[in-house]
Amino acid sequence: MTVMNTSYREGELLTVNCTTQPSKTMPTLTFYINNRALPKDVVRVWEGGAMLETKLKRSDFSPRGELRLKCVASVMGLYNISSGSIAIWLEHGKPFVLGAEDASTTGSKNSAENGFMSLGMMMCMYCIYSVQFMEA
């Protein structure tokens, strides 16, 4: 699972990719925010992956400003593999308005860390996924 930043403002678009390795039976990918499955209309699916795009609302975050995000791959309801959850934080201040941000707020100092974390998560999911299907 890859996510560009670990902090977002209310109204900002959250875009997350979740990918799987090729297999005989393609898994179903489901995104969760705070252990709540997200509706299919905010997810675009392609062979081997899915992308979540949703505008964040204040109600998506806990009172302390945290949101837990995860992706679960399910194969025929027999195997469920979770990406583990990633904390996304509410960035305080003005709500996000498209085109109103200045250059100092674009990007994230955590982007590189997230890239390495995402690579590690994909490798871990691949290892678990491979072992389960080699046993079958």
Secondary structure as a PSIPRED ss2 file (coil, helix, strand):
# PSIPRED VFORMAT (PSIPRED V4.0)

   1 M C   1.000  0.000  0.000
   2 T E   0.000  0.000  1.000
   3 V E   0.000  0.000  1.000
   4 M C   1.000  0.000  0.000
   5 N C   1.000  0.000  0.000
   6 T C   1.000  0.000  0.000
   7 S E   0.000  0.000  1.000
   8 Y E   0.000  0.000  1.000
   9 R C   1.000  0.000  0.000
  10 E C   1.000  0.000  0.000
  11 G C   1.000  0.000  0.000
  12 E C   1.000  0.000  0.000
  13 L E   0.000  0.000  1.000
  14 L E   0.000  0.000  1.000
  15 T E   0.000  0.000  1.000
  16 V E   0.000  0.000  1.000
  17 N E   0.000  0.000  1.000
  18 C E   0.000  0.000  1.000
  19 T E   0.000  0.000  1.000
  20 T C   1.000  0.000  0.000
  21 Q C   1.000  0.000  0.000
  22 P C   1.000  0.000  0.000
  23 S C   1.000  0.000  0.000
  24 K C   1.000  0.000  0.000
  25 T C   1.000  0.000  0.000
  26 M C   1.000  0.000  0.000
  27 P C   1.000  0.000  0.000
  28 T E   0.000  0.000  1.000
  29 L E   0.000  0.000  1.000
  30 T E   0.000  0.000  1.000
  31 F E   0.000  0.000  1.000
  32 Y E   0.000  0.000  1.000
  33 I E   0.000  0.000  1.000
  34 N C   1.000  0.000  0.000
  35 N C   1.000  0.000  0.000
  36 R E   0.000  0.000  1.000
  37 A E   0.000  0.000  1.000
  38 L C   1.000  0.000  0.000
  39 P C   1.000  0.000  0.000
  40 K H   0.000  1.000  0.000
  41 D H   0.000  1.000  0.000
  42 V H   0.000  1.000  0.000
  43 V E   0.000  0.000  1.000
  44 R E   0.000  0.000  1.000
  45 V E   0.000  0.000  1.000
  46 W E   0.000  0.000  1.000
  47 E C   1.000  0.000  0.000
  48 G C   1.000  0.000  0.000
  49 G E   0.000  0.000  1.000
  50 A E   0.000  0.000  1.000
  51 M E   0.000  0.000  1.000
  52 L E   0.000  0.000  1.000
  53 E E   0.000  0.000  1.000
  54 T E   0.000  0.000  1.000
  55 K E   0.000  0.000  1.000
  56 L C   1.000  0.000  0.000
  57 K C   1.000  0.000  0.000
  58 R H   0.000  1.000  0.000
  59 S H   0.000  1.000  0.000
  60 D H   0.000  1.000  0.000
  61 F C   1.000  0.000  0.000
  62 S C   1.000  0.000  0.000
  63 P C   1.000  0.000  0.000
  64 R C   1.000  0.000  0.000
  65 G C   1.000  0.000  0.000
  66 E E   0.000  0.000  1.000
  67 L E   0.000  0.000  1.000
  68 R E   0.000  0.000  1.000
  69 L E   0.000  0.000  1.000
  70 K E   0.000  0.000  1.000
  71 C E   0.000  0.000  1.000
  72 V E   0.000  0.000  1.000
  73 A E   0.000  0.000  1.000
  74 S E   0.000  0.000  1.000
  75 V E   0.000  0.000  1.000
  76 M C   1.000  0.000  0.000
  77 G C   1.000  0.000  0.000
  78 L C   1.000  0.000  0.000
  79 Y E   0.000  0.000  1.000
  80 N E   0.000  0.000  1.000
  81 I E   0.000  0.000  1.000
  82 S E   0.000  0.000  1.000
  83 S C   1.000  0.000  0.000
  84 G C   1.000  0.000  0.000
  85 S C   1.000  0.000  0.000
  86 I E   0.000  0.000  1.000
  87 A E   0.000  0.000  1.000
  88 I E   0.000  0.000  1.000
  89 W E   0.000  0.000  1.000
  90 L E   0.000  0.000  1.000
  91 E C   1.000  0.000  0.000
  92 H C   1.000  0.000  0.000
  93 G C   1.000  0.000  0.000
  94 K C   1.000  0.000  0.000
  95 P C   1.000  0.000  0.000
  96 F C   1.000  0.000  0.000
  97 V C   1.000  0.000  0.000
  98 L C   1.000  0.000  0.000
  99 G C   1.000  0.000  0.000
 100 A C   1.000  0.000  0.000
 101 E C   1.000  0.000  0.000
 102 D C   1.000  0.000  0.000
 103 A H   0.000  1.000  0.000
 104 S H   0.000  1.000  0.000
 105 T H   0.000  1.000  0.000
 106 T C   1.000  0.000  0.000
 107 G C   1.000  0.000  0.000
 108 S C   1.000  0.000  0.000
 109 K C   1.000  0.000  0.000
 110 N C   1.000  0.000  0.000
 111 S H   0.000  1.000  0.000
 112 A H   0.000  1.000  0.000
 113 E H   0.000  1.000  0.000
 114 N H   0.000  1.000  0.000
 115 G H   0.000  1.000  0.000
 116 F H   0.000  1.000  0.000
 117 M H   0.000  1.000  0.000
 118 S H   0.000  1.000  0.000
 119 L H   0.000  1.000  0.000
 120 G H   0.000  1.000  0.000
 121 M H   0.000  1.000  0.000
 122 M H   0.000  1.000  0.000
 123 M H   0.000  1.000  0.000
 124 C H   0.000  1.000  0.000
 125 M H   0.000  1.000  0.000
 126 Y H   0.000  1.000  0.000
 127 C H   0.000  1.000  0.000
 128 I H   0.000  1.000  0.000
 129 Y H   0.000  1.000  0.000
 130 S H   0.000  1.000  0.000
 131 V H   0.000  1.000  0.000
 132 Q H   0.000  1.000  0.000
 133 F H   0.000  1.000  0.000
 134 M H   0.000  1.000  0.000
 135 E H   0.000  1.000  0.000
 136 A C   1.000  0.000  0.000
